[in-house]
């Protein structure tokens, strides 16, 4: 379960840095379907699938927020480095 959590964190961070909410919704849908299918194929109970799904979606969304924060900090730093225009 470590690798899916790591993949969700990296995906959420990347989505937060470069994309916006519609892409996050598509990723959450993909994570949901993949977790349900893999859980059923692995013979997990419904409770295990549900808890795994909650964990992966929470990680995806939390890392998305970290990505949004990093993107805003990056744009703030770029605006500080840009010299003021003189007219």
PDB file of N, CA, C and O in Angstrom, chain B, residues numbered from 101:
ATOM      1  N   UNK B 101       0.821  -1.192   0.000  1.00  0.00           N
ATOM      2  CA  UNK B 101       0.000   0.000   0.000  1.00  0.00           C
ATOM      3  C   UNK B 101       0.866   1.257   0.000  1.00  0.00           C
ATOM      4  O   UNK B 101       0.358   2.363  -0.186  1.00  0.00           O
ATOM      5  N   UNK B 102       2.170   1.089   0.208  1.00  0.00           N
ATOM      6  CA  UNK B 102       3.063   2.257   0.216  1.00  0.00           C
ATOM      7  C   UNK B 102       3.173   2.863  -1.175  1.00  0.00           C
ATOM      8  O   UNK B 102       3.136   4.084  -1.324  1.00  0.00           O
ATOM      9  N   UNK B 103       3.308   2.015  -2.200  1.00  0.00           N
ATOM     10  CA  UNK B 103       3.491   2.532  -3.558  1.00  0.00           C
ATOM     11  C   UNK B 103       2.265   3.280  -4.077  1.00  0.00           C
ATOM     12  O   UNK B 103       2.434   4.337  -4.685  1.00  0.00           O
ATOM     13  N   UNK B 104       1.051   2.794  -3.870  1.00  0.00           N
ATOM     14  CA  UNK B 104      -0.103   3.588  -4.304  1.00  0.00           C
ATOM     15  C   UNK B 104      -0.209   4.926  -3.563  1.00  0.00           C
ATOM     16  O   UNK B 104      -0.615   5.932  -4.146  1.00  0.00           O
ATOM     17  N   UNK B 105       0.154   4.932  -2.287  1.00  0.00           N
ATOM     18  CA  UNK B 105       0.125   6.192  -1.536  1.00  0.00           C
ATOM     19  C   UNK B 105       1.164   7.177  -2.079  1.00  0.00           C
ATOM     20  O   UNK B 105       0.888   8.369  -2.215  1.00  0.00           O
ATOM     21  N   UNK B 106       2.339   6.675  -2.383  1.00  0.00           N
ATOM     22  CA  UNK B 106       3.385   7.524  -2.952  1.00  0.00           C
ATOM     23  C   UNK B 106       2.977   8.039  -4.329  1.00  0.00           C
ATOM     24  O   UNK B 106       3.208   9.204  -4.652  1.00  0.00           O
ATOM     25  N   UNK B 107       2.375   7.181  -5.134  1.00  0.00           N
ATOM     26  CA  UNK B 107       1.916   7.599  -6.463  1.00  0.00           C
ATOM     27  C   UNK B 107       0.821   8.658  -6.352  1.00  0.00           C
ATOM     28  O   UNK B 107       0.813   9.616  -7.124  1.00  0.00           O
ATOM     29  N   UNK B 108      -0.095   8.500  -5.409  1.00  0.00           N
ATOM     30  CA  UNK B 108      -1.158   9.494  -5.216  1.00  0.00           C
ATOM     31  C   UNK B 108      -0.573  10.828  -4.761  1.00  0.00           C
ATOM     32  O   UNK B 108      -1.040  11.885  -5.186  1.00  0.00           O
ATOM     33  N   UNK B 109       0.447  10.787  -3.899  1.00  0.00           N
ATOM     34  CA  UNK B 109       1.066  12.026  -3.426  1.00  0.00           C
ATOM     35  C   UNK B 109       1.792  12.747  -4.560  1.00  0.00           C
ATOM     36  O   UNK B 109       1.682  13.967  -4.689  1.00  0.00           O
ATOM     37  N   UNK B 110       2.518  12.018  -5.365  1.00  0.00           N
ATOM     38  CA  UNK B 110       3.238  12.632  -6.487  1.00  0.00           C
ATOM     39  C   UNK B 110       2.253  13.181  -7.510  1.00  0.00           C
ATOM     40  O   UNK B 110       2.443  14.279  -8.031  1.00  0.00           O
ATOM     41  N   UNK B 111       1.198  12.418  -7.798  1.00  0.00           N
ATOM     42  CA  UNK B 111       0.186  12.885  -8.752  1.00  0.00           C
ATOM     43  C   UNK B 111      -0.514  14.139  -8.242  1.00  0.00           C
ATOM     44  O   UNK B 111      -0.721  15.082  -9.006  1.00  0.00           O
ATOM     45  N   UNK B 112      -0.877  14.163  -6.979  1.00  0.00           N
ATOM     46  CA  UNK B 112      -1.540  15.338  -6.420  1.00  0.00           C
ATOM     47  C   UNK B 112      -0.650  16.567  -6.448  1.00  0.00           C
ATOM     48  O   UNK B 112      -1.112  17.667  -6.749  1.00  0.00           O
ATOM     49  N   UNK B 113       0.614  16.385  -6.137  1.00  0.00           N
ATOM     50  CA  UNK B 113       1.560  17.499  -6.171  1.00  0.00           C
ATOM     51  C   UNK B 113       1.709  18.037  -7.589  1.00  0.00           C
ATOM     52  O   UNK B 113       1.698  19.249  -7.804  1.00  0.00           O
ATOM     53  N   UNK B 114       1.848  17.136  -8.553  1.00  0.00           N
ATOM     54  CA  UNK B 114       1.990  17.564  -9.951  1.00  0.00           C
ATOM     55  C   UNK B 114       0.725  18.262 -10.449  1.00  0.00           C
ATOM     56  O   UNK B 114       0.808  19.266 -11.157  1.00  0.00           O
ATOM     57  N   UNK B 115      -0.430  17.740 -10.087  1.00  0.00           N
ATOM     58  CA  UNK B 115      -1.687  18.371 -10.503  1.00  0.00           C
ATOM     59  C   UNK B 115      -1.805  19.761  -9.889  1.00  0.00           C
ATOM     60  O   UNK B 115      -2.246  20.695 -10.558  1.00  0.00           O
ATOM     61  N   UNK B 116      -1.420  19.908  -8.633  1.00  0.00           N
ATOM     62  CA  UNK B 116      -1.470  21.214  -7.989  1.00  0.00           C
ATOM     63  C   UNK B 116      -0.510  22.220  -8.596  1.00  0.00           C
ATOM     64  O   UNK B 116      -0.810  23.412  -8.654  1.00  0.00           O
ATOM     65  N   UNK B 117       0.645  21.747  -9.047  1.00  0.00           N
ATOM     66  CA  UNK B 117       1.630  22.649  -9.640  1.00  0.00           C
ATOM     67  C   UNK B 117       1.244  23.109 -11.041  1.00  0.00           C
ATOM     68  O   UNK B 117       1.446  24.273 -11.387  1.00  0.00           O
ATOM     69  N   UNK B 118       0.689  22.206 -11.852  1.00  0.00           N
ATOM     70  CA  UNK B 118       0.505  22.529 -13.267  1.00  0.00           C
ATOM     71  C   UNK B 118      -0.942  22.554 -13.746  1.00  0.00           C
ATOM     72  O   UNK B 118      -1.231  23.165 -14.775  1.00  0.00           O
ATOM     73  N   UNK B 119      -1.856  21.908 -13.032  1.00  0.00           N
ATOM     74  CA  UNK B 119      -3.233  21.816 -13.494  1.00  0.00           C
ATOM     75  C   UNK B 119      -4.174  22.377 -12.437  1.00  0.00           C
ATOM     76  O   UNK B 119      -3.726  22.859 -11.397  1.00  0.00           O
ATOM     77  N   UNK B 120      -5.457  22.317 -12.695  1.00  0.00           N
ATOM     78  CA  UNK B 120      -6.424  22.843 -11.749  1.00  0.00           C
ATOM     79  C   UNK B 120      -7.489  21.808 -11.411  1.00  0.00           C
ATOM     80  O   UNK B 120      -7.311  20.621 -11.686  1.00  0.00           O
ATOM     81  N   UNK B 121      -8.584  22.245 -10.823  1.00  0.00           N
ATOM     82  CA  UNK B 121      -9.585  21.369 -10.231  1.00  0.00           C
ATOM     83  C   UNK B 121     -10.177  20.332 -11.198  1.00  0.00           C
ATOM     84  O   UNK B 121     -10.316  19.176 -10.798  1.00  0.00           O
ATOM     85  N   UNK B 122     -10.532  20.673 -12.442  1.00  0.00           N
ATOM     86  CA  UNK B 122     -11.095  19.618 -13.303  1.00  0.00           C
ATOM     87  C   UNK B 122     -10.154  18.424 -13.486  1.00  0.00           C
ATOM     88  O   UNK B 122     -10.603  17.280 -13.557  1.00  0.00           O
ATOM     89  N   UNK B 123      -8.886  18.689 -13.559  1.00  0.00           N
ATOM     90  CA  UNK B 123      -7.916  17.599 -13.683  1.00  0.00           C
ATOM     91  C   UNK B 123      -7.864  16.794 -12.386  1.00  0.00           C
ATOM     92  O   UNK B 123      -7.704  15.574 -12.424  1.00  0.00           O
ATOM     93  N   UNK B 124      -7.997  17.460 -11.243  1.00  0.00           N
ATOM     94  CA  UNK B 124      -8.027  16.765  -9.954  1.00  0.00           C
ATOM     95  C   UNK B 124      -9.246  15.851  -9.868  1.00  0.00           C
ATOM     96  O   UNK B 124      -9.147  14.728  -9.374  1.00  0.00           O
ATOM     97  N   UNK B 125     -10.378  16.320 -10.339  1.00  0.00           N
ATOM     98  CA  UNK B 125     -11.586  15.496 -10.316  1.00  0.00           C
ATOM     99  C   UNK B 125     -11.425  14.254 -11.187  1.00  0.00           C
ATOM    100  O   UNK B 125     -11.846  13.163 -10.802  1.00  0.00           O
ATOM    101  N   UNK B 126     -10.818  14.419 -12.354  1.00  0.00           N
ATOM    102  CA  UNK B 126     -10.564  13.261 -13.216  1.00  0.00           C
ATOM    103  C   UNK B 126      -9.604  12.282 -12.553  1.00  0.00           C
ATOM    104  O   UNK B 126      -9.796  11.069 -12.633  1.00  0.00           O
ATOM    105  N   UNK B 127      -8.571  12.807 -11.900  1.00  0.00           N
ATOM    106  CA  UNK B 127      -7.610  11.939 -11.206  1.00  0.00           C
ATOM    107  C   UNK B 127      -8.280  11.211 -10.039  1.00  0.00           C
ATOM    108  O   UNK B 127      -8.003  10.035  -9.803  1.00  0.00           O
ATOM    109  N   UNK B 128      -9.153  11.900  -9.312  1.00  0.00           N
ATOM    110  CA  UNK B 128      -9.863  11.265  -8.198  1.00  0.00           C
ATOM    111  C   UNK B 128     -10.776  10.154  -8.707  1.00  0.00           C
ATOM    112  O   UNK B 128     -10.893   9.105  -8.075  1.00  0.00           O
ATOM    113  N   UNK B 129     -11.419  10.384  -9.845  1.00  0.00           N
ATOM    114  CA  UNK B 129     -12.257   9.347 -10.445  1.00  0.00           C
ATOM    115  C   UNK B 129     -11.411   8.142 -10.842  1.00  0.00           C
ATOM    116  O   UNK B 129     -11.795   7.001 -10.586  1.00  0.00           O
ATOM    117  N   UNK B 130     -10.266   8.390 -11.463  1.00  0.00           N
ATOM    118  CA  UNK B 130      -9.367   7.302 -11.857  1.00  0.00           C
ATOM    119  C   UNK B 130      -8.880   6.520 -10.637  1.00  0.00           C
ATOM    120  O   UNK B 130      -8.865   5.289 -10.653  1.00  0.00           O
ATOM    121  N   UNK B 131      -8.483   7.229  -9.582  1.00  0.00           N
ATOM    122  CA  UNK B 131      -8.016   6.565  -8.358  1.00  0.00           C
ATOM    123  C   UNK B 131      -9.137   5.714  -7.762  1.00  0.00           C
ATOM    124  O   UNK B 131      -8.897   4.599  -7.297  1.00  0.00           O
ATOM    125  N   UNK B 132     -10.354   6.239  -7.777  1.00  0.00           N
ATOM    126  CA  UNK B 132     -11.488   5.494  -7.222  1.00  0.00           C
ATOM    127  C   UNK B 132     -11.732   4.203  -7.988  1.00  0.00           C
ATOM    128  O   UNK B 132     -11.862   3.134  -7.393  1.00  0.00           O
ATOM    129  N   UNK B 133     -11.792   4.308  -9.309  1.00  0.00           N
ATOM    130  CA  UNK B 133     -12.047   3.121 -10.124  1.00  0.00           C
ATOM    131  C   UNK B 133     -10.905   2.107  -9.978  1.00  0.00           C
ATOM    132  O   UNK B 133     -11.150   0.911  -9.820  1.00  0.00           O
ATOM    133  N   UNK B 134      -9.666   2.587 -10.030  1.00  0.00           N
ATOM    134  CA  UNK B 134      -8.515   1.688  -9.918  1.00  0.00           C
ATOM    135  C   UNK B 134      -8.485   0.992  -8.557  1.00  0.00           C
ATOM    136  O   UNK B 134      -8.175  -0.197  -8.482  1.00  0.00           O
ATOM    137  N   UNK B 135      -8.799   1.708  -7.494  1.00  0.00           N
ATOM    138  CA  UNK B 135      -8.790   1.110  -6.158  1.00  0.00           C
ATOM    139  C   UNK B 135      -9.876   0.053  -6.021  1.00  0.00           C
ATOM    140  O   UNK B 135      -9.637  -1.017  -5.461  1.00  0.00           O
ATOM    141  N   UNK B 136     -11.057   0.346  -6.527  1.00  0.00           N
ATOM    142  CA  UNK B 136     -12.153  -0.622  -6.434  1.00  0.00           C
ATOM    143  C   UNK B 136     -11.834  -1.879  -7.243  1.00  0.00           C
ATOM    144  O   UNK B 136     -12.021  -2.996  -6.762  1.00  0.00           O
ATOM    145  N   UNK B 137     -11.356  -1.694  -8.465  1.00  0.00           N
ATOM    146  CA  UNK B 137     -11.051  -2.844  -9.317  1.00  0.00           C
ATOM    147  C   UNK B 137      -9.916  -3.681  -8.722  1.00  0.00           C
ATOM    148  O   UNK B 137     -10.022  -4.904  -8.633  1.00  0.00           O
ATOM    149  N   UNK B 138      -8.844  -3.025  -8.320  1.00  0.00           N
ATOM    150  CA  UNK B 138      -7.707  -3.772  -7.764  1.00  0.00           C
ATOM    151  C   UNK B 138      -8.077  -4.442  -6.441  1.00  0.00           C
ATOM    152  O   UNK B 138      -7.621  -5.549  -6.155  1.00  0.00           O
ATOM    153  N   UNK B 139      -8.891  -3.781  -5.647  1.00  0.00           N
ATOM    154  CA  UNK B 139      -9.333  -4.377  -4.390  1.00  0.00           C
ATOM    155  C   UNK B 139     -10.171  -5.621  -4.598  1.00  0.00           C
ATOM    156  O   UNK B 139      -9.998  -6.620  -3.899  1.00  0.00           O
ATOM    157  N   UNK B 140     -11.076  -5.560  -5.557  1.00  0.00           N
ATOM    158  CA  UNK B 140     -11.923  -6.725  -5.830  1.00  0.00           C
ATOM    159  C   UNK B 140     -11.092  -7.864  -6.426  1.00  0.00           C
ATOM    160  O   UNK B 140     -11.299  -9.029  -6.089  1.00  0.00           O
ATOM    161  N   UNK B 141     -10.147  -7.519  -7.318  1.00  0.00           N
ATOM    162  CA  UNK B 141      -9.308  -8.566  -7.911  1.00  0.00           C
ATOM    163  C   UNK B 141      -8.387  -9.204  -6.876  1.00  0.00           C
ATOM    164  O   UNK B 141      -8.032 -10.377  -6.993  1.00  0.00           O
ATOM    165  N   UNK B 142      -8.004  -8.434  -5.868  1.00  0.00           N
ATOM    166  CA  UNK B 142      -7.119  -8.953  -4.822  1.00  0.00           C
ATOM    167  C   UNK B 142      -7.878  -9.676  -3.724  1.00  0.00           C
ATOM    168  O   UNK B 142      -7.264 -10.281  -2.845  1.00  0.00           O
ATOM    169  N   UNK B 143      -9.201  -9.623  -3.760  1.00  0.00           N
ATOM    170  CA  UNK B 143     -10.001 -10.316  -2.764  1.00  0.00           C
ATOM    171  C   UNK B 143     -10.145  -9.571  -1.454  1.00  0.00           C
ATOM    172  O   UNK B 143     -10.397 -10.188  -0.419  1.00  0.00           O
ATOM    173  N   UNK B 144      -9.989  -8.251  -1.477  1.00  0.00           N
ATOM    174  CA  UNK B 144     -10.150  -7.461  -0.255  1.00  0.00           C
ATOM    175  C   UNK B 144     -11.621  -7.379   0.120  1.00  0.00           C
ATOM    176  O   UNK B 144     -12.507  -7.527  -0.721  1.00  0.00           O
ATOM    177  N   UNK B 145     -11.858  -7.140   1.404  1.00  0.00           N
ATOM    178  CA  UNK B 145     -13.231  -6.923   1.854  1.00  0.00           C
ATOM    179  C   UNK B 145     -13.673  -5.514   1.438  1.00  0.00           C
ATOM    180  O   UNK B 145     -12.852  -4.660   1.103  1.00  0.00           O
ATOM    181  N   UNK B 146     -14.978  -5.301   1.470  1.00  0.00           N
ATOM    182  CA  UNK B 146     -15.497  -3.981   1.096  1.00  0.00           C
ATOM    183  C   UNK B 146     -14.994  -2.894   2.043  1.00  0.00           C
ATOM    184  O   UNK B 146     -14.752  -1.763   1.620  1.00  0.00           O
ATOM    185  N   UNK B 147     -14.840  -3.231   3.307  1.00  0.00           N
ATOM    186  CA  UNK B 147     -14.323  -2.252   4.262  1.00  0.00           C
ATOM    187  C   UNK B 147     -12.883  -1.883   3.948  1.00  0.00           C
ATOM    188  O   UNK B 147     -12.519  -0.710   4.031  1.00  0.00           O
ATOM    189  N   UNK B 148     -12.058  -2.854   3.591  1.00  0.00           N
ATOM    190  CA  UNK B 148     -10.670  -2.571   3.229  1.00  0.00           C
ATOM    191  C   UNK B 148     -10.589  -1.702   1.981  1.00  0.00           C
ATOM    192  O   UNK B 148      -9.772  -0.785   1.904  1.00  0.00           O
ATOM    193  N   UNK B 149     -11.440  -1.997   1.007  1.00  0.00           N
ATOM    194  CA  UNK B 149     -11.462  -1.186  -0.212  1.00  0.00           C
ATOM    195  C   UNK B 149     -11.877   0.236   0.118  1.00  0.00           C
ATOM    196  O   UNK B 149     -11.264   1.188  -0.366  1.00  0.00           O
ATOM    197  N   UNK B 150     -12.903   0.390   0.930  1.00  0.00           N
ATOM    198  CA  UNK B 150     -13.397   1.713   1.304  1.00  0.00           C
ATOM    199  C   UNK B 150     -12.335   2.521   2.054  1.00  0.00           C
ATOM    200  O   UNK B 150     -12.128   3.700   1.768  1.00  0.00           O
ATOM    201  N   UNK B 151     -11.670   1.885   3.008  1.00  0.00           N
ATOM    202  CA  UNK B 151     -10.644   2.588   3.780  1.00  0.00           C
ATOM    203  C   UNK B 151      -9.430   2.937   2.916  1.00  0.00           C
ATOM    204  O   UNK B 151      -8.841   4.008   3.068  1.00  0.00           O
ATOM    205  N   UNK B 152      -9.061   2.036   2.017  1.00  0.00           N
ATOM    206  CA  UNK B 152      -7.957   2.324   1.094  1.00  0.00           C
ATOM    207  C   UNK B 152      -8.315   3.478   0.171  1.00  0.00           C
ATOM    208  O   UNK B 152      -7.481   4.339  -0.109  1.00  0.00           O
ATOM    209  N   UNK B 153      -9.545   3.494  -0.295  1.00  0.00           N
ATOM    210  CA  UNK B 153     -10.013   4.567  -1.160  1.00  0.00           C
ATOM    211  C   UNK B 153      -9.996   5.904  -0.433  1.00  0.00           C
ATOM    212  O   UNK B 153      -9.559   6.910  -0.992  1.00  0.00           O
ATOM    213  N   UNK B 154     -10.467   5.921   0.803  1.00  0.00           N
ATOM    214  CA  UNK B 154     -10.428   7.158   1.583  1.00  0.00           C
ATOM    215  C   UNK B 154      -9.002   7.650   1.792  1.00  0.00           C
ATOM    216  O   UNK B 154      -8.725   8.843   1.669  1.00  0.00           O
ATOM    217  N   UNK B 155      -8.108   6.736   2.104  1.00  0.00           N
ATOM    218  CA  UNK B 155      -6.715   7.103   2.324  1.00  0.00           C
ATOM    219  C   UNK B 155      -6.093   7.681   1.057  1.00  0.00           C
ATOM    220  O   UNK B 155      -5.452   8.731   1.107  1.00  0.00           O
ATOM    221  N   UNK B 156      -6.275   7.007  -0.076  1.00  0.00           N
ATOM    222  CA  UNK B 156      -5.672   7.481  -1.325  1.00  0.00           C
ATOM    223  C   UNK B 156      -6.258   8.817  -1.776  1.00  0.00           C
ATOM    224  O   UNK B 156      -5.527   9.679  -2.263  1.00  0.00           O
ATOM    225  N   UNK B 157      -7.568   8.997  -1.618  1.00  0.00           N
ATOM    226  CA  UNK B 157      -8.173  10.277  -2.005  1.00  0.00           C
ATOM    227  C   UNK B 157      -7.726  11.408  -1.074  1.00  0.00           C
ATOM    228  O   UNK B 157      -7.526  12.537  -1.522  1.00  0.00           O
ATOM    229  N   UNK B 158      -7.573  11.113   0.201  1.00  0.00           N
ATOM    230  CA  UNK B 158      -7.093  12.136   1.137  1.00  0.00           C
ATOM    231  C   UNK B 158      -5.660  12.542   0.805  1.00  0.00           C
ATOM    232  O   UNK B 158      -5.327  13.727   0.838  1.00  0.00           O
ATOM    233  N   UNK B 159      -4.821  11.576   0.489  1.00  0.00           N
ATOM    234  CA  UNK B 159      -3.437  11.871   0.121  1.00  0.00           C
ATOM    235  C   UNK B 159      -3.400  12.672  -1.173  1.00  0.00           C
ATOM    236  O   UNK B 159      -2.647  13.640  -1.278  1.00  0.00           O
ATOM    237  N   UNK B 160      -4.203  12.281  -2.159  1.00  0.00           N
ATOM    238  CA  UNK B 160      -4.256  12.989  -3.434  1.00  0.00           C
ATOM    239  C   UNK B 160      -4.663  14.444  -3.231  1.00  0.00           C
ATOM    240  O   UNK B 160      -4.041  15.346  -3.793  1.00  0.00           O
ATOM    241  N   UNK B 161      -5.690  14.676  -2.443  1.00  0.00           N
ATOM    242  CA  UNK B 161      -6.190  16.033  -2.252  1.00  0.00           C
ATOM    243  C   UNK B 161      -5.263  16.865  -1.379  1.00  0.00           C
ATOM    244  O   UNK B 161      -5.088  18.056  -1.636  1.00  0.00           O
ATOM    245  N   UNK B 162      -4.670  16.270  -0.361  1.00  0.00           N
ATOM    246  CA  UNK B 162      -3.743  17.025   0.484  1.00  0.00           C
ATOM    247  C   UNK B 162      -2.494  17.419  -0.298  1.00  0.00           C
ATOM    248  O   UNK B 162      -2.008  18.542  -0.165  1.00  0.00           O
ATOM    249  N   UNK B 163      -1.974  16.505  -1.110  1.00  0.00           N
ATOM    250  CA  UNK B 163      -0.796  16.847  -1.895  1.00  0.00           C
ATOM    251  C   UNK B 163      -1.149  17.833  -3.008  1.00  0.00           C
ATOM    252  O   UNK B 163      -0.290  18.607  -3.430  1.00  0.00           O
ATOM    253  N   UNK B 164      -2.393  17.821  -3.492  1.00  0.00           N
ATOM    254  CA  UNK B 164      -2.853  18.835  -4.439  1.00  0.00           C
ATOM    255  C   UNK B 164      -2.780  20.219  -3.793  1.00  0.00           C
ATOM    256  O   UNK B 164      -2.327  21.179  -4.417  1.00  0.00           O
ATOM    257  N   UNK B 165      -3.225  20.314  -2.552  1.00  0.00           N
ATOM    258  CA  UNK B 165      -3.156  21.602  -1.847  1.00  0.00           C
ATOM    259  C   UNK B 165      -1.709  22.055  -1.654  1.00  0.00           C
ATOM    260  O   UNK B 165      -1.412  23.244  -1.765  1.00  0.00           O
ATOM    261  N   UNK B 166      -0.823  21.125  -1.368  1.00  0.00           N
ATOM    262  CA  UNK B 166       0.599  21.470  -1.256  1.00  0.00           C
ATOM    263  C   UNK B 166       1.123  21.957  -2.598  1.00  0.00           C
ATOM    264  O   UNK B 166       1.901  22.909  -2.651  1.00  0.00           O
ATOM    265  N   UNK B 167       0.704  21.314  -3.681  1.00  0.00           N
ATOM    266  CA  UNK B 167       1.103  21.753  -5.018  1.00  0.00           C
ATOM    267  C   UNK B 167       0.572  23.135  -5.353  1.00  0.00           C
ATOM    268  O   UNK B 167       1.283  23.939  -5.956  1.00  0.00           O
ATOM    269  N   UNK B 168      -0.662  23.423  -4.974  1.00  0.00           N
ATOM    270  CA  UNK B 168      -1.212  24.768  -5.184  1.00  0.00           C
ATOM    271  C   UNK B 168      -0.418  25.813  -4.414  1.00  0.00           C
ATOM    272  O   UNK B 168      -0.117  26.890  -4.930  1.00  0.00           O
ATOM    273  N   UNK B 169      -0.084  25.480  -3.176  1.00  0.00           N
ATOM    274  CA  UNK B 169       0.703  26.410  -2.361  1.00  0.00           C
ATOM    275  C   UNK B 169       2.072  26.645  -2.995  1.00  0.00           C
ATOM    276  O   UNK B 169       2.539  27.781  -3.069  1.00  0.00           O
ATOM    277  N   UNK B 170       2.708  25.577  -3.449  1.00  0.00           N
ATOM    278  CA  UNK B 170       4.032  25.712  -4.071  1.00  0.00           C
ATOM    279  C   UNK B 170       3.949  26.514  -5.368  1.00  0.00           C
ATOM    280  O   UNK B 170       4.852  27.295  -5.670  1.00  0.00           O
ATOM    281  N   UNK B 171       2.887  26.329  -6.128  1.00  0.00           N
ATOM    282  CA  UNK B 171       2.726  27.091  -7.374  1.00  0.00           C
ATOM    283  C   UNK B 171       2.532  28.575  -7.082  1.00  0.00           C
ATOM    284  O   UNK B 171       3.056  29.426  -7.799  1.00  0.00           O
ATOM    285  N   UNK B 172       1.783  28.881  -6.036  1.00  0.00           N
ATOM    286  CA  UNK B 172       1.589  30.301  -5.703  1.00  0.00           C
ATOM    287  C   UNK B 172       2.871  30.923  -5.175  1.00  0.00           C
ATOM    288  O   UNK B 172       3.163  32.084  -5.462  1.00  0.00           O
ATOM    289  N   UNK B 173       3.636  30.163  -4.408  1.00  0.00           N
ATOM    290  CA  UNK B 173       4.928  30.672  -3.926  1.00  0.00           C
ATOM    291  C   UNK B 173       5.890  30.891  -5.085  1.00  0.00           C
ATOM    292  O   UNK B 173       6.639  31.867  -5.099  1.00  0.00           O
ATOM    293  N   UNK B 174       5.870  29.991  -6.051  1.00  0.00           N
ATOM    294  CA  UNK B 174       6.737  30.102  -7.206  1.00  0.00           C
ATOM    295  C   UNK B 174       6.396  31.362  -8.008  1.00  0.00           C
ATOM    296  O   UNK B 174       7.292  32.076  -8.458  1.00  0.00           O
ATOM    297  N   UNK B 175       5.103  31.631  -8.185  1.00  0.00           N
ATOM    298  CA  UNK B 175       4.720  32.828  -8.938  1.00  0.00           C
ATOM    299  C   UNK B 175       5.035  34.096  -8.142  1.00  0.00           C
ATOM    300  O   UNK B 175       5.373  35.123  -8.730  1.00  0.00           O
ATOM    301  N   UNK B 176       4.929  34.036  -6.814  1.00  0.00           N
ATOM    302  CA  UNK B 176       5.307  35.189  -5.984  1.00  0.00           C
ATOM    303  C   UNK B 176       6.790  35.485  -6.114  1.00  0.00           C
ATOM    304  O   UNK B 176       7.191  36.646  -6.203  1.00  0.00           O
ATOM    305  N   UNK B 177       7.599  34.446  -6.124  1.00  0.00           N
ATOM    306  CA  UNK B 177       9.047  34.643  -6.252  1.00  0.00           C
ATOM    307  C   UNK B 177       9.405  35.187  -7.625  1.00  0.00           C
ATOM    308  O   UNK B 177      10.309  36.013  -7.747  1.00  0.00           O
ATOM    309  N   UNK B 178       8.709  34.736  -8.651  1.00  0.00           N
ATOM    310  CA  UNK B 178       8.967  35.269  -9.993  1.00  0.00           C
ATOM    311  C   UNK B 178       8.627  36.751 -10.080  1.00  0.00           C
ATOM    312  O   UNK B 178       9.340  37.519 -10.725  1.00  0.00           O
ATOM    313  N   UNK B 179       7.548  37.147  -9.438  1.00  0.00           N
ATOM    314  CA  UNK B 179       7.155  38.555  -9.504  1.00  0.00           C
ATOM    315  C   UNK B 179       8.125  39.432  -8.710  1.00  0.00           C
ATOM    316  O   UNK B 179       8.290  40.609  -9.030  1.00  0.00           O
ATOM    317  N   UNK B 180       8.768  38.876  -7.679  1.00  0.00           N
ATOM    318  CA  UNK B 180       9.741  39.650  -6.923  1.00  0.00           C
ATOM    319  C   UNK B 180      11.040  39.849  -7.711  1.00  0.00           C
ATOM    320  O   UNK B 180      11.698  40.882  -7.584  1.00  0.00           O
ATOM    321  N   UNK B 181      11.394  38.867  -8.511  1.00  0.00           N
ATOM    322  CA  UNK B 181      12.638  38.947  -9.283  1.00  0.00           C
ATOM    323  C   UNK B 181      12.506  39.833 -10.528  1.00  0.00           C
ATOM    324  O   UNK B 181      13.511  40.311 -11.054  1.00  0.00           O
ATOM    325  N   UNK B 182      11.294  40.050 -10.993  1.00  0.00           N
ATOM    326  CA  UNK B 182      11.078  40.834 -12.194  1.00  0.00           C
ATOM    327  C   UNK B 182      11.323  42.314 -11.873  1.00  0.00           C
ATOM    328  O   UNK B 182      10.722  42.852 -10.943  1.00  0.00           O
ATOM    329  N   UNK B 183      12.209  42.976 -12.641  1.00  0.00           N
ATOM    330  CA  UNK B 183      12.448  44.391 -12.374  1.00  0.00           C
ATOM    331  C   UNK B 183      11.239  45.239 -12.734  1.00  0.00           C
ATOM    332  O   UNK B 183      10.528  44.920 -13.688  1.00  0.00           O
ATOM    333  N   UNK B 184      10.995  46.298 -12.001  1.00  0.00           N
ATOM    334  CA  UNK B 184       9.839  47.148 -12.309  1.00  0.00           C
ATOM    335  C   UNK B 184      10.039  47.831 -13.657  1.00  0.00           C
ATOM    336  O   UNK B 184      11.151  48.221 -14.014  1.00  0.00           O
ATOM    337  N   UNK B 185       8.970  47.965 -14.380  1.00  0.00           N
ATOM    338  CA  UNK B 185       9.058  48.595 -15.698  1.00  0.00           C
ATOM    339  C   UNK B 185       9.094  50.116 -15.523  1.00  0.00           C
ATOM    340  O   UNK B 185       8.356  50.672 -14.710  1.00  0.00           O
ATOM    341  N   UNK B 186       9.943  50.768 -16.278  1.00  0.00           N
ATOM    342  CA  UNK B 186      10.054  52.213 -16.236  1.00  0.00           C
ATOM    343  C   UNK B 186       9.516  52.781 -17.546  1.00  0.00           C
ATOM    344  O   UNK B 186       9.952  52.405 -18.634  1.00  0.00           O
ATOM    345  N   UNK B 187       8.579  53.678 -17.414  1.00  0.00           N
ATOM    346  CA  UNK B 187       7.997  54.283 -18.610  1.00  0.00           C
ATOM    347  C   UNK B 187       8.169  55.770 -18.565  1.00  0.00           C
ATOM    348  O   UNK B 187       7.745  56.469 -19.485  1.00  0.00           O
TER     349      UNK B 187
END
